[in-house]
Amino acid sequence: MNKGELVDAIAAKAQVSKKDADAALTAVLETIVEAVSQGDKVTLIGFGSFEPRDRQAREGRNPKSGEAMTIPATRVPAFAPGKLFKEKVASD
């Protein structure tokens, strides 16, 4: 499912226009991205949580030359599904 299909499904389920559904979805996604990028954790009970995680520096290899290189430490976004989400996926 892509964003357009998700907007269609939200519009049908919430009985709102596609334009309103798109605006709401975009606002939710932008708010989650902003919060996580500022270091906050966003928890949606039953769905899951979004949070920033620190990834340590590590050794890697250049795939072309095979030479060793250091991959720098960075902060990445992470998602952990909630209990209800995991149960729903496992049961279907």
PyMOL Python script that loads the backbone (N, CA, C, O; Angstrom):
from pymol import cmd

cmd.read_pdbstr("""\
ATOM      1  N   MET A   1       0.859  -1.168   0.000  1.00  0.00           N
ATOM      2  CA  MET A   1       0.000   0.000   0.000  1.00  0.00           C
ATOM      3  C   MET A   1       0.905   1.231   0.000  1.00  0.00           C
ATOM      4  O   MET A   1       1.827   1.335   0.810  1.00  0.00           O
ATOM      5  N   ASN A   2       0.638   2.142  -0.897  1.00  0.00           N
ATOM      6  CA  ASN A   2       1.397   3.394  -0.931  1.00  0.00           C
ATOM      7  C   ASN A   2       0.577   4.504  -0.258  1.00  0.00           C
ATOM      8  O   ASN A   2      -0.532   4.259   0.217  1.00  0.00           O
ATOM      9  N   LYS A   3       1.123   5.714  -0.222  1.00  0.00           N
ATOM     10  CA  LYS A   3       0.463   6.806   0.481  1.00  0.00           C
ATOM     11  C   LYS A   3      -0.909   7.127  -0.116  1.00  0.00           C
ATOM     12  O   LYS A   3      -1.860   7.391   0.620  1.00  0.00           O
ATOM     13  N   GLY A   4      -1.015   7.104  -1.449  1.00  0.00           N
ATOM     14  CA  GLY A   4      -2.294   7.390  -2.097  1.00  0.00           C
ATOM     15  C   GLY A   4      -3.371   6.385  -1.708  1.00  0.00           C
ATOM     16  O   GLY A   4      -4.515   6.756  -1.447  1.00  0.00           O
ATOM     17  N   GLU A   5      -2.998   5.121  -1.671  1.00  0.00           N
ATOM     18  CA  GLU A   5      -3.952   4.079  -1.278  1.00  0.00           C
ATOM     19  C   GLU A   5      -4.326   4.214   0.197  1.00  0.00           C
ATOM     20  O   GLU A   5      -5.472   3.974   0.576  1.00  0.00           O
ATOM     21  N   LEU A   6      -3.358   4.599   1.024  1.00  0.00           N
ATOM     22  CA  LEU A   6      -3.631   4.811   2.442  1.00  0.00           C
ATOM     23  C   LEU A   6      -4.589   5.986   2.636  1.00  0.00           C
ATOM     24  O   LEU A   6      -5.502   5.917   3.459  1.00  0.00           O
ATOM     25  N   VAL A   7      -4.384   7.049   1.889  1.00  0.00           N
ATOM     26  CA  VAL A   7      -5.278   8.216   1.963  1.00  0.00           C
ATOM     27  C   VAL A   7      -6.694   7.802   1.558  1.00  0.00           C
ATOM     28  O   VAL A   7      -7.659   8.200   2.209  1.00  0.00           O
ATOM     29  N   ASP A   8      -6.831   7.007   0.491  1.00  0.00           N
ATOM     30  CA  ASP A   8      -8.148   6.528   0.056  1.00  0.00           C
ATOM     31  C   ASP A   8      -8.824   5.719   1.156  1.00  0.00           C
ATOM     32  O   ASP A   8     -10.016   5.891   1.413  1.00  0.00           O
ATOM     33  N   ALA A   9      -8.062   4.828   1.813  1.00  0.00           N
ATOM     34  CA  ALA A   9      -8.618   3.984   2.872  1.00  0.00           C
ATOM     35  C   ALA A   9      -9.035   4.819   4.081  1.00  0.00           C
ATOM     36  O   ALA A   9     -10.084   4.569   4.676  1.00  0.00           O
ATOM     37  N   ILE A  10      -8.224   5.804   4.444  1.00  0.00           N
ATOM     38  CA  ILE A  10      -8.556   6.681   5.575  1.00  0.00           C
ATOM     39  C   ILE A  10      -9.809   7.483   5.256  1.00  0.00           C
ATOM     40  O   ILE A  10     -10.694   7.609   6.103  1.00  0.00           O
ATOM     41  N   ALA A  11      -9.897   8.027   4.042  1.00  0.00           N
ATOM     42  CA  ALA A  11     -11.064   8.827   3.642  1.00  0.00           C
ATOM     43  C   ALA A  11     -12.342   7.997   3.705  1.00  0.00           C
ATOM     44  O   ALA A  11     -13.382   8.477   4.157  1.00  0.00           O
ATOM     45  N   ALA A  12     -12.257   6.746   3.249  1.00  0.00           N
ATOM     46  CA  ALA A  12     -13.435   5.885   3.267  1.00  0.00           C
ATOM     47  C   ALA A  12     -13.823   5.504   4.707  1.00  0.00           C
ATOM     48  O   ALA A  12     -15.002   5.526   5.063  1.00  0.00           O
ATOM     49  N   LYS A  13     -12.840   5.161   5.517  1.00  0.00           N
ATOM     50  CA  LYS A  13     -13.120   4.708   6.884  1.00  0.00           C
ATOM     51  C   LYS A  13     -13.616   5.851   7.766  1.00  0.00           C
ATOM     52  O   LYS A  13     -14.508   5.649   8.589  1.00  0.00           O
ATOM     53  N   ALA A  14     -13.052   7.045   7.606  1.00  0.00           N
ATOM     54  CA  ALA A  14     -13.432   8.192   8.436  1.00  0.00           C
ATOM     55  C   ALA A  14     -14.561   9.015   7.814  1.00  0.00           C
ATOM     56  O   ALA A  14     -15.050   9.965   8.424  1.00  0.00           O
ATOM     57  N   GLN A  15     -14.965   8.653   6.614  1.00  0.00           N
ATOM     58  CA  GLN A  15     -16.016   9.351   5.882  1.00  0.00           C
ATOM     59  C   GLN A  15     -15.711  10.852   5.761  1.00  0.00           C
ATOM     60  O   GLN A  15     -16.533  11.710   6.085  1.00  0.00           O
ATOM     61  N   VAL A  16     -14.486  11.127   5.279  1.00  0.00           N
ATOM     62  CA  VAL A  16     -14.060  12.500   4.998  1.00  0.00           C
ATOM     63  C   VAL A  16     -13.539  12.534   3.567  1.00  0.00           C
ATOM     64  O   VAL A  16     -13.360  11.494   2.932  1.00  0.00           O
ATOM     65  N   SER A  17     -13.300  13.738   3.072  1.00  0.00           N
ATOM     66  CA  SER A  17     -12.791  13.853   1.705  1.00  0.00           C
ATOM     67  C   SER A  17     -11.348  13.365   1.640  1.00  0.00           C
ATOM     68  O   SER A  17     -10.649  13.317   2.652  1.00  0.00           O
ATOM     69  N   LYS A  18     -10.913  13.005   0.436  1.00  0.00           N
ATOM     70  CA  LYS A  18      -9.531  12.565   0.244  1.00  0.00           C
ATOM     71  C   LYS A  18      -8.566  13.702   0.576  1.00  0.00           C
ATOM     72  O   LYS A  18      -7.476  13.467   1.098  1.00  0.00           O
ATOM     73  N   LYS A  19      -8.973  14.935   0.271  1.00  0.00           N
ATOM     74  CA  LYS A  19      -8.125  16.090   0.557  1.00  0.00           C
ATOM     75  C   LYS A  19      -7.917  16.231   2.065  1.00  0.00           C
ATOM     76  O   LYS A  19      -6.798  16.469   2.518  1.00  0.00           O
ATOM     77  N   ASP A  20      -8.994  16.085   2.844  1.00  0.00           N
ATOM     78  CA  ASP A  20      -8.889  16.174   4.304  1.00  0.00           C
ATOM     79  C   ASP A  20      -8.075  15.019   4.877  1.00  0.00           C
ATOM     80  O   ASP A  20      -7.281  15.212   5.798  1.00  0.00           O
ATOM     81  N   ALA A  21      -8.270  13.822   4.335  1.00  0.00           N
ATOM     82  CA  ALA A  21      -7.526  12.646   4.803  1.00  0.00           C
ATOM     83  C   ALA A  21      -6.037  12.821   4.512  1.00  0.00           C
ATOM     84  O   ALA A  21      -5.196  12.486   5.347  1.00  0.00           O
ATOM     85  N   ASP A  22      -5.713  13.343   3.333  1.00  0.00           N
ATOM     86  CA  ASP A  22      -4.315  13.571   2.970  1.00  0.00           C
ATOM     87  C   ASP A  22      -3.684  14.610   3.890  1.00  0.00           C
ATOM     88  O   ASP A  22      -2.546  14.443   4.330  1.00  0.00           O
ATOM     89  N   ALA A  23      -4.412  15.674   4.181  1.00  0.00           N
ATOM     90  CA  ALA A  23      -3.897  16.724   5.062  1.00  0.00           C
ATOM     91  C   ALA A  23      -3.657  16.177   6.471  1.00  0.00           C
ATOM     92  O   ALA A  23      -2.645  16.493   7.096  1.00  0.00           O
ATOM     93  N   ALA A  24      -4.570  15.370   6.961  1.00  0.00           N
ATOM     94  CA  ALA A  24      -4.427  14.796   8.301  1.00  0.00           C
ATOM     95  C   ALA A  24      -3.251  13.832   8.363  1.00  0.00           C
ATOM     96  O   ALA A  24      -2.460  13.882   9.305  1.00  0.00           O
ATOM     97  N   LEU A  25      -3.126  12.955   7.370  1.00  0.00           N
ATOM     98  CA  LEU A  25      -2.022  11.998   7.343  1.00  0.00           C
ATOM     99  C   LEU A  25      -0.682  12.720   7.245  1.00  0.00           C
ATOM    100  O   LEU A  25       0.264  12.373   7.952  1.00  0.00           O
ATOM    101  N   THR A  26      -0.599  13.707   6.383  1.00  0.00           N
ATOM    102  CA  THR A  26       0.636  14.468   6.229  1.00  0.00           C
ATOM    103  C   THR A  26       1.011  15.168   7.538  1.00  0.00           C
ATOM    104  O   THR A  26       2.179  15.177   7.925  1.00  0.00           O
ATOM    105  N   ALA A  27       0.032  15.747   8.211  1.00  0.00           N
ATOM    106  CA  ALA A  27       0.287  16.425   9.483  1.00  0.00           C
ATOM    107  C   ALA A  27       0.791  15.447  10.540  1.00  0.00           C
ATOM    108  O   ALA A  27       1.715  15.763  11.289  1.00  0.00           O
ATOM    109  N   VAL A  28       0.191  14.270  10.603  1.00  0.00           N
ATOM    110  CA  VAL A  28       0.613  13.254  11.583  1.00  0.00           C
ATOM    111  C   VAL A  28       2.049  12.818  11.300  1.00  0.00           C
ATOM    112  O   VAL A  28       2.874  12.771  12.213  1.00  0.00           O
ATOM    113  N   LEU A  29       2.349  12.503  10.052  1.00  0.00           N
ATOM    114  CA  LEU A  29       3.693  12.043   9.705  1.00  0.00           C
ATOM    115  C   LEU A  29       4.749  13.123   9.957  1.00  0.00           C
ATOM    116  O   LEU A  29       5.821  12.832  10.488  1.00  0.00           O
ATOM    117  N   GLU A  30       4.448  14.362   9.579  1.00  0.00           N
ATOM    118  CA  GLU A  30       5.395  15.461   9.805  1.00  0.00           C
ATOM    119  C   GLU A  30       5.636  15.682  11.298  1.00  0.00           C
ATOM    120  O   GLU A  30       6.764  15.949  11.712  1.00  0.00           O
ATOM    121  N   THR A  31       4.584  15.573  12.101  1.00  0.00           N
ATOM    122  CA  THR A  31       4.711  15.763  13.546  1.00  0.00           C
ATOM    123  C   THR A  31       5.566  14.663  14.169  1.00  0.00           C
ATOM    124  O   THR A  31       6.395  14.940  15.036  1.00  0.00           O
ATOM    125  N   ILE A  32       5.373  13.420  13.736  1.00  0.00           N
ATOM    126  CA  ILE A  32       6.184  12.305  14.245  1.00  0.00           C
ATOM    127  C   ILE A  32       7.642  12.506  13.859  1.00  0.00           C
ATOM    128  O   ILE A  32       8.528  12.347  14.698  1.00  0.00           O
ATOM    129  N   VAL A  33       7.905  12.854  12.601  1.00  0.00           N
ATOM    130  CA  VAL A  33       9.283  13.067  12.133  1.00  0.00           C
ATOM    131  C   VAL A  33       9.947  14.196  12.917  1.00  0.00           C
ATOM    132  O   VAL A  33      11.100  14.064  13.327  1.00  0.00           O
ATOM    133  N   GLU A  34       9.243  15.297  13.128  1.00  0.00           N
ATOM    134  CA  GLU A  34       9.806  16.427  13.873  1.00  0.00           C
ATOM    135  C   GLU A  34      10.132  16.032  15.311  1.00  0.00           C
ATOM    136  O   GLU A  34      11.203  16.364  15.819  1.00  0.00           O
ATOM    137  N   ALA A  35       9.214  15.326  15.966  1.00  0.00           N
ATOM    138  CA  ALA A  35       9.419  14.948  17.361  1.00  0.00           C
ATOM    139  C   ALA A  35      10.604  13.999  17.506  1.00  0.00           C
ATOM    140  O   ALA A  35      11.445  14.189  18.385  1.00  0.00           O
ATOM    141  N   VAL A  36      10.678  12.980  16.650  1.00  0.00           N
ATOM    142  CA  VAL A  36      11.768  12.004  16.740  1.00  0.00           C
ATOM    143  C   VAL A  36      13.100  12.663  16.394  1.00  0.00           C
ATOM    144  O   VAL A  36      14.118  12.352  17.012  1.00  0.00           O
ATOM    145  N   SER A  37      13.108  13.567  15.415  1.00  0.00           N
ATOM    146  CA  SER A  37      14.356  14.229  15.044  1.00  0.00           C
ATOM    147  C   SER A  37      14.864  15.148  16.149  1.00  0.00           C
ATOM    148  O   SER A  37      16.055  15.457  16.200  1.00  0.00           O
ATOM    149  N   GLN A  38      13.969  15.587  17.037  1.00  0.00           N
ATOM    150  CA  GLN A  38      14.371  16.419  18.173  1.00  0.00           C
ATOM    151  C   GLN A  38      14.743  15.578  19.392  1.00  0.00           C
ATOM    152  O   GLN A  38      15.073  16.122  20.445  1.00  0.00           O
ATOM    153  N   GLY A  39      14.691  14.255  19.252  1.00  0.00           N
ATOM    154  CA  GLY A  39      15.090  13.371  20.343  1.00  0.00           C
ATOM    155  C   GLY A  39      13.953  12.845  21.192  1.00  0.00           C
ATOM    156  O   GLY A  39      14.201  12.146  22.175  1.00  0.00           O
ATOM    157  N   ASP A  40      12.720  13.155  20.848  1.00  0.00           N
ATOM    158  CA  ASP A  40      11.568  12.686  21.626  1.00  0.00           C
ATOM    159  C   ASP A  40      11.101  11.315  21.159  1.00  0.00           C
ATOM    160  O   ASP A  40      11.350  10.915  20.022  1.00  0.00           O
ATOM    161  N   LYS A  41      10.418  10.601  22.053  1.00  0.00           N
ATOM    162  CA  LYS A  41       9.811   9.310  21.723  1.00  0.00           C
ATOM    163  C   LYS A  41       8.315   9.554  21.509  1.00  0.00           C
ATOM    164  O   LYS A  41       7.683  10.247  22.307  1.00  0.00           O
ATOM    165  N   VAL A  42       7.751   8.997  20.453  1.00  0.00           N
ATOM    166  CA  VAL A  42       6.333   9.128  20.155  1.00  0.00           C
ATOM    167  C   VAL A  42       5.699   7.754  20.330  1.00  0.00           C
ATOM    168  O   VAL A  42       6.060   6.811  19.626  1.00  0.00           O
ATOM    169  N   THR A  43       4.750   7.634  21.267  1.00  0.00           N
ATOM    170  CA  THR A  43       4.109   6.357  21.547  1.00  0.00           C
ATOM    171  C   THR A  43       2.630   6.444  21.195  1.00  0.00           C
ATOM    172  O   THR A  43       1.918   7.331  21.666  1.00  0.00           O
ATOM    173  N   LEU A  44       2.184   5.521  20.368  1.00  0.00           N
ATOM    174  CA  LEU A  44       0.771   5.407  20.007  1.00  0.00           C
ATOM    175  C   LEU A  44       0.310   4.053  20.559  1.00  0.00           C
ATOM    176  O   LEU A  44       0.609   3.008  19.980  1.00  0.00           O
ATOM    177  N   ILE A  45      -0.413   4.077  21.671  1.00  0.00           N
ATOM    178  CA  ILE A  45      -0.805   2.857  22.365  1.00  0.00           C
ATOM    179  C   ILE A  45      -1.527   1.917  21.409  1.00  0.00           C
ATOM    180  O   ILE A  45      -2.464   2.318  20.718  1.00  0.00           O
ATOM    181  N   GLY A  46      -1.086   0.665  21.376  1.00  0.00           N
ATOM    182  CA  GLY A  46      -1.681  -0.343  20.509  1.00  0.00           C
ATOM    183  C   GLY A  46      -1.039  -0.410  19.136  1.00  0.00           C
ATOM    184  O   GLY A  46      -1.076  -1.452  18.482  1.00  0.00           O
ATOM    185  N   PHE A  47      -0.449   0.694  18.694  1.00  0.00           N
ATOM    186  CA  PHE A  47       0.183   0.718  17.376  1.00  0.00           C
ATOM    187  C   PHE A  47       1.684   0.509  17.489  1.00  0.00           C
ATOM    188  O   PHE A  47       2.237  -0.414  16.891  1.00  0.00           O
ATOM    189  N   GLY A  48       2.344   1.374  18.262  1.00  0.00           N
ATOM    190  CA  GLY A  48       3.779   1.231  18.430  1.00  0.00           C
ATOM    191  C   GLY A  48       4.439   2.529  18.835  1.00  0.00           C
ATOM    192  O   GLY A  48       3.761   3.521  19.105  1.00  0.00           O
ATOM    193  N   SER A  49       5.782   2.526  18.878  1.00  0.00           N
ATOM    194  CA  SER A  49       6.528   3.722  19.252  1.00  0.00           C
ATOM    195  C   SER A  49       7.632   4.009  18.265  1.00  0.00           C
ATOM    196  O   SER A  49       8.253   3.109  17.700  1.00  0.00           O
ATOM    197  N   PHE A  50       7.851   5.281  18.081  1.00  0.00           N
ATOM    198  CA  PHE A  50       8.926   5.788  17.233  1.00  0.00           C
ATOM    199  C   PHE A  50       9.910   6.481  18.161  1.00  0.00           C
ATOM    200  O   PHE A  50       9.500   7.245  19.034  1.00  0.00           O
ATOM    201  N   GLU A  51      11.212   6.224  17.983  1.00  0.00           N
ATOM    202  CA  GLU A  51      12.211   6.872  18.814  1.00  0.00           C
ATOM    203  C   GLU A  51      13.542   6.946  18.091  1.00  0.00           C
ATOM    204  O   GLU A  51      13.815   6.151  17.191  1.00  0.00           O
ATOM    205  N   PRO A  52      14.375   7.908  18.490  1.00  0.00           N
ATOM    206  CA  PRO A  52      15.725   7.946  17.918  1.00  0.00           C
ATOM    207  C   PRO A  52      16.627   6.969  18.679  1.00  0.00           C
ATOM    208  O   PRO A  52      16.508   6.826  19.896  1.00  0.00           O
ATOM    209  N   ARG A  53      17.517   6.306  17.961  1.00  0.00           N
ATOM    210  CA  ARG A  53      18.481   5.417  18.598  1.00  0.00           C
ATOM    211  C   ARG A  53      19.873   5.766  18.104  1.00  0.00           C
ATOM    212  O   ARG A  53      20.073   6.103  16.937  1.00  0.00           O
ATOM    213  N   ASP A  54      20.829   5.678  19.016  1.00  0.00           N
ATOM    214  CA  ASP A  54      22.217   5.943  18.649  1.00  0.00           C
ATOM    215  C   ASP A  54      22.860   4.662  18.154  1.00  0.00           C
ATOM    216  O   ASP A  54      22.781   3.624  18.811  1.00  0.00           O
ATOM    217  N   ARG A  55      23.491   4.735  17.006  1.00  0.00           N
ATOM    218  CA  ARG A  55      24.207   3.598  16.438  1.00  0.00           C
ATOM    219  C   ARG A  55      25.699   3.853  16.628  1.00  0.00           C
ATOM    220  O   ARG A  55      26.210   4.903  16.239  1.00  0.00           O
ATOM    221  N   GLN A  56      26.388   2.895  17.224  1.00  0.00           N
ATOM    222  CA  GLN A  56      27.815   3.026  17.497  1.00  0.00           C
ATOM    223  C   GLN A  56      28.629   3.019  16.203  1.00  0.00           C
ATOM    224  O   GLN A  56      28.190   2.492  15.181  1.00  0.00           O
ATOM    225  N   ALA A  57      29.821   3.612  16.268  1.00  0.00           N
ATOM    226  CA  ALA A  57      30.749   3.511  15.140  1.00  0.00           C
ATOM    227  C   ALA A  57      31.184   2.058  15.030  1.00  0.00           C
ATOM    228  O   ALA A  57      31.295   1.362  16.039  1.00  0.00           O
ATOM    229  N   ARG A  58      31.429   1.598  13.810  1.00  0.00           N
ATOM    230  CA  ARG A  58      31.800   0.198  13.631  1.00  0.00           C
ATOM    231  C   ARG A  58      32.705   0.039  12.417  1.00  0.00           C
ATOM    232  O   ARG A  58      32.810   0.928  11.572  1.00  0.00           O
ATOM    233  N   GLU A  59      33.343  -1.100  12.357  1.00  0.00           N
ATOM    234  CA  GLU A  59      34.213  -1.411  11.223  1.00  0.00           C
ATOM    235  C   GLU A  59      33.362  -1.972  10.086  1.00  0.00           C
ATOM    236  O   GLU A  59      32.431  -2.744  10.319  1.00  0.00           O
ATOM    237  N   GLY A  60      33.683  -1.586   8.878  1.00  0.00           N
ATOM    238  CA  GLY A  60      32.999  -2.102   7.705  1.00  0.00           C
ATOM    239  C   GLY A  60      34.011  -2.329   6.603  1.00  0.00           C
ATOM    240  O   GLY A  60      35.203  -2.080   6.779  1.00  0.00           O
ATOM    241  N   ARG A  61      33.533  -2.799   5.468  1.00  0.00           N
ATOM    242  CA  ARG A  61      34.407  -3.025   4.320  1.00  0.00           C
ATOM    243  C   ARG A  61      33.827  -2.330   3.108  1.00  0.00           C
ATOM    244  O   ARG A  61      32.617  -2.355   2.880  1.00  0.00           O
ATOM    245  N   ASN A  62      34.705  -1.707   2.329  1.00  0.00           N
ATOM    246  CA  ASN A  62      34.303  -1.104   1.064  1.00  0.00           C
ATOM    247  C   ASN A  62      33.983  -2.265   0.113  1.00  0.00           C
ATOM    248  O   ASN A  62      34.864  -3.080  -0.159  1.00  0.00           O
ATOM    249  N   PRO A  63      32.752  -2.362  -0.397  1.00  0.00           N
ATOM    250  CA  PRO A  63      32.397  -3.495  -1.245  1.00  0.00           C
ATOM    251  C   PRO A  63      33.191  -3.576  -2.551  1.00  0.00           C
ATOM    252  O   PRO A  63      33.386  -4.667  -3.088  1.00  0.00           O
ATOM    253  N   LYS A  64      33.645  -2.443  -3.061  1.00  0.00           N
ATOM    254  CA  LYS A  64      34.406  -2.459  -4.320  1.00  0.00           C
ATOM    255  C   LYS A  64      35.834  -2.931  -4.099  1.00  0.00           C
ATOM    256  O   LYS A  64      36.320  -3.815  -4.804  1.00  0.00           O
ATOM    257  N   SER A  65      36.510  -2.334  -3.110  1.00  0.00           N
ATOM    258  CA  SER A  65      37.930  -2.636  -2.931  1.00  0.00           C
ATOM    259  C   SER A  65      38.190  -3.678  -1.851  1.00  0.00           C
ATOM    260  O   SER A  65      39.254  -4.296  -1.834  1.00  0.00           O
ATOM    261  N   GLY A  66      37.230  -3.882  -0.946  1.00  0.00           N
ATOM    262  CA  GLY A  66      37.420  -4.827   0.139  1.00  0.00           C
ATOM    263  C   GLY A  66      38.235  -4.263   1.287  1.00  0.00           C
ATOM    264  O   GLY A  66      38.485  -4.962   2.269  1.00  0.00           O
ATOM    265  N   GLU A  67      38.657  -3.001   1.179  1.00  0.00           N
ATOM    266  CA  GLU A  67      39.489  -2.432   2.234  1.00  0.00           C
ATOM    267  C   GLU A  67      38.640  -2.051   3.448  1.00  0.00           C
ATOM    268  O   GLU A  67      37.491  -1.632   3.308  1.00  0.00           O
ATOM    269  N   ALA A  68      39.223  -2.204   4.644  1.00  0.00           N
ATOM    270  CA  ALA A  68      38.529  -1.899   5.893  1.00  0.00           C
ATOM    271  C   ALA A  68      38.321  -0.395   6.014  1.00  0.00           C
ATOM    272  O   ALA A  68      39.157   0.399   5.584  1.00  0.00           O
ATOM    273  N   MET A  69      37.195  -0.021   6.605  1.00  0.00           N
ATOM    274  CA  MET A  69      36.890   1.383   6.832  1.00  0.00           C
ATOM    275  C   MET A  69      36.061   1.503   8.096  1.00  0.00           C
ATOM    276  O   MET A  69      35.443   0.531   8.531  1.00  0.00           O
ATOM    277  N   THR A  70      36.041   2.675   8.683  1.00  0.00           N
ATOM    278  CA  THR A  70      35.235   2.914   9.877  1.00  0.00           C
ATOM    279  C   THR A  70      33.945   3.601   9.463  1.00  0.00           C
ATOM    280  O   THR A  70      33.959   4.631   8.789  1.00  0.00           O
ATOM    281  N   ILE A  71      32.829   3.010   9.879  1.00  0.00           N
ATOM    282  CA  ILE A  71      31.520   3.613   9.642  1.00  0.00           C
ATOM    283  C   ILE A  71      31.229   4.470  10.870  1.00  0.00           C
ATOM    284  O   ILE A  71      31.203   3.941  11.981  1.00  0.00           O
ATOM    285  N   PRO A  72      31.010   5.776  10.708  1.00  0.00           N
ATOM    286  CA  PRO A  72      30.864   6.662  11.868  1.00  0.00           C
ATOM    287  C   PRO A  72      29.581   6.405  12.660  1.00  0.00           C
ATOM    288  O   PRO A  72      28.608   5.863  12.136  1.00  0.00           O
ATOM    289  N   ALA A  73      29.601   6.804  13.929  1.00  0.00           N
ATOM    290  CA  ALA A  73      28.410   6.725  14.774  1.00  0.00           C
ATOM    291  C   ALA A  73      27.353   7.673  14.220  1.00  0.00           C
ATOM    292  O   ALA A  73      27.679   8.714  13.650  1.00  0.00           O
ATOM    293  N   THR A  74      26.100   7.308  14.390  1.00  0.00           N
ATOM    294  CA  THR A  74      25.011   8.148  13.903  1.00  0.00           C
ATOM    295  C   THR A  74      23.760   7.894  14.726  1.00  0.00           C
ATOM    296  O   THR A  74      23.702   6.943  15.505  1.00  0.00           O
ATOM    297  N   ARG A  75      22.772   8.738  14.553  1.00  0.00           N
ATOM    298  CA  ARG A  75      21.477   8.560  15.212  1.00  0.00           C
ATOM    299  C   ARG A  75      20.466   8.193  14.138  1.00  0.00           C
ATOM    300  O   ARG A  75      20.380   8.857  13.105  1.00  0.00           O
ATOM    301  N   VAL A  76      19.694   7.125  14.386  1.00  0.00           N
ATOM    302  CA  VAL A  76      18.739   6.645  13.392  1.00  0.00           C
ATOM    303  C   VAL A  76      17.342   6.546  14.008  1.00  0.00           C
ATOM    304  O   VAL A  76      17.217   6.366  15.219  1.00  0.00           O
ATOM    305  N   PRO A  77      16.293   6.662  13.194  1.00  0.00           N
ATOM    306  CA  PRO A  77      14.941   6.467  13.713  1.00  0.00           C
ATOM    307  C   PRO A  77      14.651   4.973  13.866  1.00  0.00           C
ATOM    308  O   PRO A  77      15.147   4.153  13.093  1.00  0.00           O
ATOM    309  N   ALA A  78      13.845   4.630  14.869  1.00  0.00           N
ATOM    310  CA  ALA A  78      13.486   3.231  15.096  1.00  0.00           C
ATOM    311  C   ALA A  78      11.996   3.143  15.398  1.00  0.00           C
ATOM    312  O   ALA A  78      11.410   4.063  15.970  1.00  0.00           O
ATOM    313  N   PHE A  79      11.390   2.021  15.005  1.00  0.00           N
ATOM    314  CA  PHE A  79       9.971   1.768  15.278  1.00  0.00           C
ATOM    315  C   PHE A  79       9.857   0.435  15.981  1.00  0.00           C
ATOM    316  O   PHE A  79      10.459  -0.550  15.554  1.00  0.00           O
ATOM    317  N   ALA A  80       9.093   0.397  17.052  1.00  0.00           N
ATOM    318  CA  ALA A  80       8.805  -0.851  17.755  1.00  0.00           C
ATOM    319  C   ALA A  80       7.296  -1.029  17.767  1.00  0.00           C
ATOM    320  O   ALA A  80       6.587  -0.202  18.341  1.00  0.00           O
ATOM    321  N   PRO A  81       6.787  -2.093  17.146  1.00  0.00           N
ATOM    322  CA  PRO A  81       5.336  -2.285  17.104  1.00  0.00           C
ATOM    323  C   PRO A  81       4.770  -2.580  18.488  1.00  0.00           C
ATOM    324  O   PRO A  81       5.435  -3.184  19.331  1.00  0.00           O
ATOM    325  N   GLY A  82       3.528  -2.144  18.709  1.00  0.00           N
ATOM    326  CA  GLY A  82       2.840  -2.390  19.979  1.00  0.00           C
ATOM    327  C   GLY A  82       2.268  -3.791  20.023  1.00  0.00           C
ATOM    328  O   GLY A  82       2.230  -4.491  19.012  1.00  0.00           O
ATOM    329  N   LYS A  83       1.828  -4.189  21.191  1.00  0.00           N
ATOM    330  CA  LYS A  83       1.310  -5.544  21.423  1.00  0.00           C
ATOM    331  C   LYS A  83       0.116  -5.864  20.522  1.00  0.00           C
ATOM    332  O   LYS A  83       0.074  -6.933  19.913  1.00  0.00           O
ATOM    333  N   LEU A  84      -0.847  -4.959  20.433  1.00  0.00           N
ATOM    334  CA  LEU A  84      -2.036  -5.212  19.609  1.00  0.00           C
ATOM    335  C   LEU A  84      -1.672  -5.345  18.132  1.00  0.00           C
ATOM    336  O   LEU A  84      -2.231  -6.183  17.424  1.00  0.00           O
ATOM    337  N   PHE A  85      -0.731  -4.513  17.669  1.00  0.00           N
ATOM    338  CA  PHE A  85      -0.280  -4.551  16.278  1.00  0.00           C
ATOM    339  C   PHE A  85       0.372  -5.911  15.998  1.00  0.00           C
ATOM    340  O   PHE A  85       0.062  -6.549  14.992  1.00  0.00           O
ATOM    341  N   LYS A  86       1.269  -6.354  16.876  1.00  0.00           N
ATOM    342  CA  LYS A  86       1.948  -7.641  16.698  1.00  0.00           C
ATOM    343  C   LYS A  86       0.945  -8.796  16.694  1.00  0.00           C
ATOM    344  O   LYS A  86       1.044  -9.715  15.880  1.00  0.00           O
ATOM    345  N   GLU A  87      -0.017  -8.738  17.611  1.00  0.00           N
ATOM    346  CA  GLU A  87      -1.021  -9.815  17.693  1.00  0.00           C
ATOM    347  C   GLU A  87      -1.889  -9.863  16.434  1.00  0.00           C
ATOM    348  O   GLU A  87      -2.209 -10.946  15.943  1.00  0.00           O
ATOM    349  N   LYS A  88      -2.265  -8.715  15.919  1.00  0.00           N
ATOM    350  CA  LYS A  88      -3.106  -8.651  14.708  1.00  0.00           C
ATOM    351  C   LYS A  88      -2.366  -9.213  13.508  1.00  0.00           C
ATOM    352  O   LYS A  88      -2.946  -9.964  12.724  1.00  0.00           O
ATOM    353  N   VAL A  89      -1.100  -8.865  13.351  1.00  0.00           N
ATOM    354  CA  VAL A  89      -0.303  -9.365  12.225  1.00  0.00           C
ATOM    355  C   VAL A  89      -0.097 -10.874  12.354  1.00  0.00           C
ATOM    356  O   VAL A  89      -0.167 -11.599  11.362  1.00  0.00           O
ATOM    357  N   ALA A  90       0.154 -11.342  13.570  1.00  0.00           N
ATOM    358  CA  ALA A  90       0.402 -12.773  13.782  1.00  0.00           C
ATOM    359  C   ALA A  90      -0.851 -13.609  13.548  1.00  0.00           C
ATOM    360  O   ALA A  90      -0.747 -14.763  13.132  1.00  0.00           O
ATOM    361  N   SER A  91      -2.029 -13.055  13.807  1.00  0.00           N
ATOM    362  CA  SER A  91      -3.268 -13.833  13.689  1.00  0.00           C
ATOM    363  C   SER A  91      -3.823 -13.879  12.264  1.00  0.00           C
ATOM    364  O   SER A  91      -4.612 -14.767  11.942  1.00  0.00           O
ATOM    365  N   ASP A  92      -3.426 -12.947  11.421  1.00  0.00           N
ATOM    366  CA  ASP A  92      -3.970 -12.931  10.040  1.00  0.00           C
ATOM    367  C   ASP A  92      -3.151 -13.728   9.086  1.00  0.00           C
ATOM    368  O   ASP A  92      -3.483 -13.806   7.903  1.00  0.00           O
TER     369      ASP A  92
END
""", "prot")
cmd.dss("prot")
cmd.show_as("cartoon", "prot")
cmd.util.cbc("prot")
cmd.orient("prot")
